Amino acid sequence: RSAVRYFARLAPPELGAYGAAGDALSASEVDEWIEWLSASGPPAAATPPLLARLARHLRMRSFVTGHAASLADAAAWLLLRQLPAPDKACSGAGVHVARWWGCVEALPAFKEAAQLLFGAAKDAGSLEIPLPNAERGKVVTRFAPEPSGHLHIGHVKAAMLSAHFATQYEGKMILRLDDTNPSKEKGDYETAIVGDLQRLDILPAKVTHTSDYFDKILKLATKMLQDGIAFIDPSPKEEQQALRLQRKPSPHRDAAVEENLRLWAEMQAGSAEGVKCCMRAKIDPASDNGALRDPTIFRCNLEPHHRTKDKYKVYPTYDLACPIVDAWEGVTHALRDRQYSDRDHQYVWFQQALQLRKVDLWGFSRINFVKTLLSKRKLQWLVDEGRADGWDDPRFPTVAGILRRGMTVQGLKAFILSMGASKNTNLMGWDKIWAFNKAVIDPSVPRYTALLADGLVPLSLEGAPPAPFAETMAAHPKDESLGKKVRFFGPTVLLQAEDAALIAEGEEVTLMSWGNAIVRKAVAENGSLKRLDGQLHLEGSVKSTKKKLTWLADTPDLVDVELVDLDFLLTKDKVEEEDDIKQVLNDHTKFVHRGRGEAAMRQLRRGDILQVERRGFYICDEPYVRPGDPIRLLFVPDGKSFFGVPPPKK
């Protein structure tokens, strides 16, 4: 903080880092705030008193000191910015803190600092662009997935942005399950989707189904035939496709209304004649936009629907049902994937032709990741073939899978909001999203020690107590609020083989969380290091040693662990629809390493994230149950490392 003050005082006065030029009172207030914040401890402990003080202090002030942002504002902002959810913390601290936070977050200097220090994306500001025609308190968004599989990373952006804008404008979000294809949909998938949204902390105002409106949509479709803006096409599917490509109308486009209604009745009855037909909208068969060339809006399907059973034999397409139900449910803003932007004109046509209330469309780019399979059909094949453990397989891009892998909701949301409503579609690596996740978990997860079981080398320590002993210490060295753990010490400790092999006789090393030791002798047999003899030297300086070693006391309390690394399921960065999935599958994607962990790891629960010292972040997939059953830990990528135990070089 002394350096910060020094450079701030050297800065031009017009920058106002220490208040207005010549304002000694403001300068002293800045010093007082910086001193107080510096003594407040880590963010988790310092936040409550800081927010309480800010709430009182900002009642009659726009900034912490003076009439513009100063170093005092920067210091408070910097501390709060390290929280997993700073926006939520500040909005929950009252209107004065929320107003101040929104103000400083919007300042160019703070935006630049956020990008430099926290990896905030340059285009994150795109979320500040207001939705067209939005009125606070009246915005209604919707998330409308098809219940034909579990939610995956491709759905998350639509869901989170819809929820975000609803919250931003103090409106609501509807979850509508678009159940218009009984061949693919199941009630189990609906349950899974609702559960996935709960995991993402997205709570819709209500849950609806497109099937709730089937009767009304059928009546509207009949009226479309009567008004001459739709027709029944009994042509073979192949013939329809060929004419669309040629931009020619169907020979049945101008059939009499009576004939259309007769065939429509056959379709609704599911007769032999009816199942050969479909209903199409009369838009423009010669349009440059293929989505407007008289699109299909109703099809026959004789399979039972998971909700309505055998009541219906015809079902609307998503393209027809979506603009209709959006209007009926009061949706004001529909967020849509720009991959389907050609269908936006179709959406508008339906609303205008059917004289429905206008819904504003808001396009965003979809998320595409390298070596990632998003096809529900192909993911289901992997499950059916035993290539995956289920829809929550941690190698899967499903919501359940990535959360099981160690992604946090806060990290996921920070990544999504950093992209905003960007219009750019790129094939992205997974490093960036995992880097956002690391920023969330790094300051907030406990530290433990675990060593690979193969080739552990004992180090006997002269000067240590003759019997093992235990001490209680902070689970996180920089944040005592994360709790305590019991650490065992003893006259013999175990070292990782590769660490032990690099120690020279007579070298002083640091045993992390204990102190220094001097290695006096290395004992080898047949060229293999078997043990080390040393002496505790706790008065030694940890700053003087080159090697900081993780270790475990050689006691019966150690637990068995499995450190699991996971690789991509695919070998190809971008998988095309025509690719044979069998040809691009990675045959070796799971690597299990046996290990030994400290006794305190018995307290881990399934889903707990931790840091294994000098190896990386892990999530507990199987907790301790009994001796002999190892604790299973899955490696959590951090944006730089994808493996906790680096694979051998090929």
C-alpha positions in Angstrom: 0.0 0.0 0.0 3.0 2.3 0.5 3.9 1.9 -3.1 0.3 2.7 -4.2 0.4 5.9 -2.2 3.8 6.9 -3.5 2.8 6.5 -7.2 -0.6 8.1 -6.5 1.0 11.2 -5.1 3.4 11.4 -8.1 0.4 11.2 -10.5 -0.9 14.4 -12.0 -3.2 16.2 -9.6 -6.0 16.3 -12.3 -6.3 12.5 -11.9 -7.7 13.0 -8.4 -6.3 9.8 -7.0 -5.9 11.6 -3.6 -8.9 13.8 -4.0 -9.0 17.3 -5.4 -5.7 19.2 -5.7 -4.8 20.9 -2.4 -7.6 19.1 -0.5 -5.7 17.9 2.6 -8.9 16.5 4.2 -9.7 14.3 1.3 -6.1 13.1 1.1 -6.1 12.1 4.8 -9.5 10.4 4.4 -8.0 8.3 1.5 -5.1 7.3 3.7 -7.5 6.3 6.5 -9.6 4.1 4.2 -6.6 2.4 2.7 -5.1 1.7 6.1 -8.4 0.4 7.4 -9.0 -1.9 4.4 -5.4 -3.2 4.5 -6.0 -4.3 8.1 -9.3 -5.9 7.4 -8.0 -9.3 6.4 -9.0 -11.6 3.4 -12.0 -10.7 1.3 -14.4 -13.2 2.9 -13.7 -11.8 6.4 -13.4 -8.1 5.4 -16.6 -7.9 3.3 -19.3 -7.7 6.0 -17.7 -4.8 7.9 -16.8 -3.1 4.6 -20.3 -3.3 3.3 -21.8 -2.1 6.6 -19.5 0.9 6.7 -20.1 1.7 3.0 -23.9 1.5 3.6 -23.6 4.2 6.4 -20.9 6.3 4.7 -22.6 6.6 1.2 -26.0 7.8 2.4 -25.1 11.4 1.5 -22.1 10.8 -0.8 -21.6 9.6 -4.3 -18.0 8.4 -3.7 -16.0 7.3 -0.7 -14.1 10.6 -0.5 -14.5 13.9 -2.2 -16.6 14.4 -5.3 -15.0 11.9 -7.7 -13.5 8.4 -7.5 -10.2 8.2 -5.6 -7.8 5.6 -4.4 -10.3 5.0 -1.5 -12.9 3.9 -4.0 -10.4 1.8 -5.8 -9.3 0.0 -2.7 -12.8 -0.8 -1.6 -13.7 -1.9 -5.2 -10.6 -4.1 -5.4 -11.5 -6.0 -2.2 -15.1 -6.5 -3.3 -14.1 -7.5 -6.8 -12.3 -10.6 -5.4 -15.6 -12.0 -4.2 -17.3 -14.9 -6.2 -20.4 -12.7 -6.7 -19.6 -9.0 -6.1 -22.7 -7.7 -7.9 -24.9 -9.8 -5.6 -23.1 -8.8 -2.5 -23.3 -5.1 -3.3 -27.0 -5.2 -4.4 -27.8 -6.9 -1.1 -26.1 -4.2 0.9 -28.7 -1.6 0.2 -29.4 1.1 -2.4 -26.5 3.3 -1.6 -23.8 0.6 -1.9 -25.6 -0.7 -5.1 -25.6 2.8 -6.6 -21.9 3.4 -5.8 -20.9 -0.1 -7.1 -22.8 0.5 -10.4 -21.1 3.9 -10.8 -17.5 2.8 -10.2 -18.0 -0.4 -12.3 -18.9 1.8 -15.3 -15.9 4.0 -15.0 -13.3 3.4 -17.8 -10.4 3.1 -15.4 -12.2 0.5 -13.3 -13.3 -1.4 -16.4 -9.6 -1.5 -17.6 -8.5 -2.7 -14.2 -11.2 -5.4 -14.1 -9.9 -6.7 -17.5 -6.3 -6.6 -16.4 -6.7 -8.1 -12.9 -9.7 -10.4 -13.2 -9.9 -11.3 -16.8 -13.1 -9.4 -17.5 -13.8 -9.5 -21.2 -13.7 -6.2 -23.2 -17.2 -6.9 -24.6 -18.8 -7.6 -21.2 -20.2 -4.1 -21.5 -22.6 -5.3 -24.2 -24.9 -6.4 -21.4 -25.3 -2.7 -20.5 -27.1 -2.1 -23.9 -30.8 -1.8 -23.0 -33.2 -4.3 -24.5 -35.4 -2.7 -27.2 -38.6 -1.3 -25.9 -37.9 -2.6 -22.4 -39.8 -1.1 -19.4 -38.6 -1.8 -15.9 -41.0 -4.2 -14.1 -42.6 -5.3 -17.3 -39.9 -7.4 -19.1 -40.8 -11.0 -19.6 -38.3 -13.4 -21.1 -38.6 -17.1 -21.7 -36.3 -20.2 -22.0 -37.9 -22.8 -24.2 -35.9 -26.0 -24.5 -37.2 -29.2 -26.0 -37.4 -32.0 -23.4 -35.5 -34.4 -25.6 -32.3 -34.6 -23.5 -30.4 -33.0 -20.7 -29.3 -29.3 -20.8 -25.8 -28.8 -22.1 -23.3 -25.9 -22.3 -25.0 -24.8 -25.5 -28.3 -24.2 -23.6 -26.7 -22.4 -20.7 -26.1 -19.1 -22.4 -29.7 -18.8 -23.5 -31.0 -19.7 -20.0 -28.6 -17.4 -18.1 -29.1 -14.4 -20.4 -32.8 -14.8 -20.2 -32.7 -14.9 -16.4 -30.1 -12.1 -16.3 -32.2 -9.7 -18.4 -35.4 -10.6 -16.4 -33.6 -9.8 -13.2 -31.9 -6.6 -14.6 -35.2 -5.2 -15.6 -37.1 -6.5 -12.5 -39.3 -8.7 -14.7 -39.7 -12.4 -14.9 -38.5 -15.4 -16.8 -40.8 -18.3 -18.0 -39.5 -21.8 -18.5 -41.6 -23.3 -21.3 -41.0 -26.9 -22.2 -41.4 -27.1 -26.0 -43.0 -30.6 -26.2 -44.1 -30.6 -29.8 -42.3 -33.8 -30.9 -43.5 -37.0 -29.1 -40.9 -39.1 -30.9 -38.0 -37.5 -29.0 -39.5 -36.2 -25.7 -39.8 -37.8 -22.3 -41.1 -36.7 -18.9 -37.8 -37.8 -17.4 -36.1 -35.1 -19.5 -38.5 -32.5 -18.2 -37.6 -33.4 -14.7 -33.9 -33.2 -15.6 -34.2 -29.8 -17.2 -36.0 -28.3 -14.2 -33.3 -29.8 -12.0 -30.5 -28.5 -14.1 -31.9 -24.9 -13.9 -32.1 -25.3 -10.1 -28.4 -26.2 -10.1 -27.7 -23.1 -12.1 -29.6 -21.0 -9.5 -32.2 -20.1 -12.2 -35.7 -20.1 -10.7 -38.4 -19.3 -13.4 -41.5 -17.4 -12.4 -43.5 -20.3 -13.8 -43.2 -23.5 -15.8 -45.4 -24.1 -18.8 -45.6 -26.5 -21.8 -46.4 -25.8 -25.4 -48.8 -28.7 -25.1 -50.9 -26.6 -22.8 -51.9 -24.6 -25.9 -52.5 -27.5 -28.4 -56.2 -27.0 -28.6 -55.9 -23.3 -29.2 -53.1 -23.7 -31.8 -55.3 -26.3 -33.6 -58.1 -23.8 -33.9 -55.7 -21.1 -35.1 -54.4 -23.5 -37.7 -57.9 -24.2 -39.0 -58.5 -20.5 -39.3 -55.2 -20.1 -41.3 -56.7 -22.6 -43.8 -60.0 -20.8 -43.9 -58.2 -17.4 -44.4 -56.1 -18.9 -47.2 -52.7 -18.3 -45.5 -51.9 -22.0 -45.1 -52.5 -25.2 -47.2 -52.3 -28.9 -46.8 -49.6 -30.5 -48.9 -50.0 -34.3 -49.6 -46.8 -34.3 -51.8 -44.0 -36.7 -50.9 -41.3 -35.1 -48.6 -38.6 -35.5 -51.3 -40.8 -33.6 -53.8 -41.4 -30.8 -51.4 -37.7 -30.5 -50.7 -36.8 -30.4 -54.4 -39.4 -27.7 -55.2 -38.1 -25.6 -52.3 -34.6 -25.8 -53.7 -35.9 -24.8 -57.1 -37.9 -22.0 -55.5 -41.1 -23.3 -57.1 -44.5 -23.5 -55.4 -46.2 -26.8 -54.5 -48.8 -27.9 -57.0 -51.2 -28.0 -54.0 -50.6 -24.4 -52.9 -53.8 -23.1 -54.4 -56.1 -26.0 -53.5 -59.6 -25.0 -52.5 -60.3 -24.3 -48.9 -62.8 -27.2 -48.7 -60.1 -29.6 -49.9 -57.6 -28.3 -47.4 -60.1 -28.6 -44.5 -60.9 -32.2 -45.6 -57.3 -33.2 -45.6 -56.8 -31.3 -42.3 -59.5 -33.5 -40.8 -57.8 -36.6 -42.1 -54.5 -35.4 -40.5 -56.1 -34.9 -37.1 -57.7 -38.3 -37.3 -54.3 -39.9 -38.2 -55.8 -41.7 -41.2 -53.8 -43.5 -43.9 -54.4 -40.5 -46.1 -53.8 -37.9 -43.4 -50.4 -39.2 -42.3 -49.0 -38.5 -45.8 -49.8 -34.8 -45.5 -48.4 -31.8 -43.7 -49.6 -28.2 -43.3 -47.6 -25.4 -44.8 -47.8 -21.7 -44.4 -48.2 -19.6 -47.6 -45.3 -17.1 -47.4 -43.1 -16.9 -50.5 -41.9 -20.0 -52.3 -39.4 -17.9 -54.3 -37.9 -16.1 -51.4 -34.1 -15.7 -51.1 -34.6 -16.8 -47.4 -35.2 -20.5 -47.4 -37.1 -20.3 -44.1 -39.8 -18.3 -45.9 -40.4 -20.8 -48.7 -43.8 -22.0 -47.4 -42.4 -23.7 -44.3 -44.1 -26.8 -42.7 -46.1 -25.8 -39.6 -48.0 -29.1 -38.7 -47.0 -32.7 -39.1 -48.7 -36.0 -38.2 -47.2 -38.1 -35.5 -49.0 -41.2 -34.2 -46.6 -41.9 -31.3 -48.2 -41.2 -27.8 -47.2 -37.9 -26.3 -45.8 -38.2 -22.8 -48.4 -35.7 -21.4 -51.4 -35.8 -23.7 -51.1 -39.5 -24.6 -53.2 -40.3 -27.8 -55.3 -37.2 -27.8 -53.6 -35.6 -30.8 -52.3 -37.0 -34.1 -50.9 -33.7 -35.3 -48.3 -31.4 -33.7 -47.2 -27.9 -34.5 -43.6 -27.2 -35.4 -41.4 -25.1 -33.1 -41.3 -22.4 -35.8 -45.1 -22.0 -35.6 -45.7 -22.6 -31.9 -43.0 -20.4 -30.6 -44.2 -17.0 -31.9 -47.8 -17.9 -31.0 -47.2 -19.0 -27.4 -44.7 -16.2 -26.8 -47.4 -13.7 -27.6 -50.1 -15.5 -25.6 -47.8 -15.9 -22.5 -46.9 -12.2 -22.4 -43.3 -12.6 -23.4 -41.8 -9.2 -24.2 -38.3 -10.2 -25.3 -37.3 -13.5 -26.9 -33.6 -14.2 -26.9 -32.7 -16.3 -29.9 -29.6 -18.0 -31.2 -28.2 -16.0 -34.1 -27.4 -19.3 -35.9 -31.1 -19.4 -36.7 -31.4 -15.7 -37.6 -33.0 -16.5 -41.0 -36.0 -17.8 -39.0 -36.5 -14.4 -37.3 -38.3 -13.2 -40.5 -40.5 -16.2 -40.3 -41.2 -15.5 -36.6 -42.2 -11.9 -37.4 -44.4 -13.1 -40.4 -46.4 -15.5 -38.2 -47.0 -12.8 -35.5 -48.1 -10.3 -38.2 -50.2 -12.7 -40.2 -52.0 -14.0 -37.1 -52.4 -10.5 -35.7 -50.6 -11.4 -32.5 -48.9 -9.0 -30.0 -45.4 -8.2 -31.2 -42.5 -9.8 -29.3 -39.0 -8.1 -29.6 -36.3 -10.5 -30.7 -32.7 -10.3 -29.3 -30.1 -12.3 -31.0 -26.9 -13.7 -29.4 -24.1 -16.0 -30.5 -24.1 -19.6 -29.5 -21.2 -21.2 -27.6 -19.1 -23.6 -29.6 -16.2 -25.4 -27.8 -13.4 -27.5 -29.3 -13.7 -31.3 -29.1 -17.2 -31.0 -27.7 -20.2 -33.0 -28.7 -23.6 -31.3 -28.3 -25.8 -33.5 -30.4 -28.3 -35.1 -28.0 -28.6 -38.1 -30.3 -24.9 -38.8 -30.3 -24.6 -38.2 -26.6 -27.4 -40.7 -26.0 -25.5 -43.2 -28.2 -22.4 -42.8 -26.0 -24.5 -43.5 -22.9 -26.2 -46.5 -24.6 -22.9 -48.0 -25.8 -21.4 -47.7 -22.3 -18.8 -45.1 -23.5 -20.1 -42.8 -20.8 -21.3 -43.3 -17.3 -24.6 -41.4 -17.9 -25.8 -37.9 -18.8 -23.8 -36.6 -15.8 -20.5 -38.1 -17.0 -17.9 -35.5 -16.0 -16.5 -35.7 -19.6 -19.9 -34.6 -21.0 -20.8 -31.0 -21.8 -24.1 -31.3 -20.0 -24.9 -29.0 -17.1 -24.8 -32.1 -14.8 -21.5 -33.2 -16.3 -19.6 -29.9 -16.1 -20.8 -29.2 -12.5 -19.7 -32.7 -11.5 -16.3 -31.9 -13.1 -15.9 -29.0 -10.8 -17.4 -26.0 -12.7 -19.1 -23.6 -10.3 -22.3 -21.7 -11.1 -20.5 -18.5 -10.2 -17.7 -19.3 -12.7 -20.1 -20.3 -15.4 -22.2 -17.2 -15.0 -19.1 -14.9 -15.0 -18.0 -16.5 -18.2 -21.4 -16.2 -19.8 -21.8 -12.6 -18.8 -18.3 -11.7 -19.9 -19.5 -12.7 -23.5 -22.7 -10.7 -23.1 -25.0 -10.7 -26.0 -22.1 -10.7 -28.4 -22.9 -11.4 -32.0 -19.6 -13.1 -32.8 -19.6 -16.9 -33.1 -16.2 -18.6 -32.5 -14.9 -22.0 -31.8 -13.5 -21.6 -28.4 -11.1 -23.6 -26.3 -12.1 -24.6 -22.8 -9.2 -22.7 -21.1 -11.1 -19.4 -20.7 -14.1 -20.8 -19.0 -12.0 -22.9 -16.6 -9.9 -19.7 -15.9 -13.1 -17.9 -14.8 -13.9 -20.9 -12.6 -10.4 -20.8 -11.0 -10.9 -17.1 -10.1 -14.0 -18.3 -8.1 -12.6 -21.3 -6.3 -9.0 -20.3 -5.7 -9.7 -18.0 -2.7 -12.5 -20.1 -1.3 -11.6 -23.8 -1.2 -9.6 -25.7 1.5 -6.0 -27.0 0.9 -5.1 -30.7 1.5 -2.1 -32.9 0.8 -2.1 -36.1 -1.2 0.8 -37.9 -2.8 0.9 -40.5 -5.5 1.2 -43.9 -3.9 3.9 -45.3 -6.3 7.4 -44.8 -5.0 6.8 -42.9 -1.8 10.2 -42.2 -0.1 10.3 -42.0 3.7 12.4 -39.2 5.4 13.3 -39.9 9.0 13.7 -36.7 11.0 16.1 -36.5 13.9 14.8 -33.9 16.4 11.2 -34.6 15.8 9.0 -35.9 18.7 9.3 -39.7 18.9 5.6 -40.3 18.5 3.2 -38.8 15.9 1.2 -35.8 17.1 -1.6 -33.7 15.6 -2.2 -30.0 15.4 -5.3 -28.0 14.3 -4.6 -25.5 11.6 -6.6 -23.3 9.1 -7.9 -25.3 6.1 -6.8 -22.3 3.9 -3.6 -20.5 4.9 -5.0 -17.1 3.9 -8.6 -17.4 5.0 -9.4 -18.8 8.4 -13.2 -18.4 7.8 -13.0 -21.6 5.7 -12.6 -23.7 8.8 -10.0 -25.8 10.5 -8.4 -29.2 9.8 -6.3 -31.6 11.9 -2.8 -32.2 10.5 -0.6 -35.1 11.7 3.2 -34.7 12.2 5.7 -37.5 13.0 9.3 -38.6 13.2 9.0 -40.1 9.7 7.4 -38.3 6.7 6.7 -39.5 3.2 7.8 -37.6 0.2 6.9 -37.9 -3.5 9.6 -40.0 -5.2 10.4 -37.3 -7.9 10.9 -34.7 -5.1 13.1 -37.0 -3.1 15.3 -37.8 -6.1 16.2 -34.2 -6.6 17.4 -33.6 -3.0 21.2 -33.5 -2.5 22.8 -34.7 0.7 23.4 -31.8 3.1 20.6 -29.7 1.4 18.1 -27.8 3.5 14.5 -28.1 2.3 11.2 -26.7 3.5 8.4 -29.1 4.6 5.3 -27.1 3.8 3.2 -26.2 6.9 5.9 -27.4 9.2 9.3 -25.8 8.7 12.8 -26.6 7.4 14.8 -29.9 7.6 18.3 -30.8 6.5 18.8 -34.0 4.6 21.9 -35.7 5.8 21.9 -39.0 3.9 20.2 -40.7 0.9 20.0 -44.5 0.9 19.7 -46.3 -2.4 19.4 -49.9 -3.4 20.1 -51.2 -6.9 20.1 -47.6 -8.2 16.7 -46.8 -6.6 16.3 -44.3 -3.8 14.8 -46.1 -0.7 14.9 -43.6 2.1 16.3 -40.3 3.3 17.7 -39.4 6.8 17.5 -35.9 8.0 17.2 -33.5 10.9 14.5 -31.0 11.7 15.8 -27.4 11.5 12.7 -25.4 12.4 14.7 -22.3 13.1 15.8 -22.2 9.5 14.4 -19.6 7.1 11.9 -20.9 4.5 13.0 -18.0 2.3 16.5 -19.5 2.0 15.4 -22.9 0.6 14.9 -23.7 -3.1 12.6 -26.7 -2.5 9.2 -26.5 -0.8 8.0 -30.0 -0.4 4.6 -31.6 0.2 4.7 -34.4 2.7 2.6 -36.8 4.8 3.3 -38.1 8.2 3.8 -41.8 8.0 0.9 -42.8 10.3 -1.9 -45.3 10.1 -4.4 -42.5 9.7 -3.6 -41.9 6.0 -6.5 -42.5 3.6 -6.5 -44.0 0.1 -7.3 -41.7 -2.7 -7.8 -41.9 -6.5 -6.7 -38.8 -8.4 -8.6 -38.9 -11.7 -7.6 -37.0 -14.8 -10.1 -36.8 -17.7 -9.4 -36.1 -21.4 -11.7 -35.0 -24.2 -14.0 -37.6 -25.6 -13.2 -36.5 -29.1 -10.0 -36.2 -31.1 -11.4 -33.6 -33.6 -11.8 -30.0 -32.7 -14.9 -29.4 -34.7 -17.3 -32.3 -35.3 -19.5 -32.0 -38.4 -23.0 -33.6 -38.6 -21.8 -36.1 -41.2 -18.8 -37.3 -39.1 -18.9 -40.9 -38.0 -18.8 -40.5 -34.2 -16.9 -43.8 -33.9 -14.0 -42.4 -36.0 -13.5 -39.3 -33.9 -13.8 -40.9 -30.4 -10.8 -40.8 -28.1 -10.2 -44.3 -26.8 -8.3 -43.3 -23.6 -10.0 -40.5 -21.7 -9.8 -41.5 -18.0 -6.6 -41.8 -16.1 -6.7 -43.1 -12.5 -3.7 -42.5 -10.2 -3.6 -44.2 -6.8 -2.6 -42.0 -3.9 -2.4 -41.4 -0.2 -4.0 -38.5 1.5 -4.0 -36.8 4.8 -6.5 -38.0 7.4 -8.5 -34.8 7.3 -9.7 -35.7 3.8 -12.2 -38.0 5.5 -14.4 -35.0 6.1 -14.8 -34.3 2.4 -18.3 -34.6 1.0 -19.4 -35.4 -2.5 -19.2 -32.1 -4.5 -16.7 -30.4 -2.3 -13.9 -28.7 -4.2 -10.4 -28.6 -2.8 -6.9 -27.8 -3.7 -4.3 -30.6 -3.5 -1.1 -28.8 -2.7 1.3 -28.5 -5.6 -1.0 -30.5 -7.9 -4.1 -28.5 -8.5 -7.9 -28.3 -7.8 -10.0 -31.4 -7.4 -13.7 -32.1 -6.7 -14.7 -35.0 -4.5 -16.7 -37.5 -6.6 -16.8 -40.3 -4.0 -16.2 -39.4 -0.3 -14.7 -41.6 2.4 -16.9 -44.4 3.4 -14.7 -47.2 4.9 -11.0 -48.3 4.9 -10.1 -49.8 1.6 -12.6 -47.8 -0.5 -10.6 -44.8 -1.9 -11.8 -41.3 -2.0 -12.2 -40.4 -5.6 -11.1 -36.9 -6.7 -11.6 -35.5 -10.2 -9.1 -33.0 -11.4 -10.6 -29.5 -12.1 -8.9 -27.7 -15.0 -7.7 -24.2 -14.2 -7.3 -22.6 -17.6 -3.6 -23.6 -17.8 -3.5 -27.2 -16.7 -5.9 -29.9 -17.9 -4.3 -32.7 -16.0 -3.3 -33.0 -12.3 -0.8 -35.7 -13.1 0.8 -34.7 -16.4 0.6 -37.6 -19.0 3.9 -39.1 -20.3 5.2 -37.3 -23.3 4.6 -39.1 -26.5 
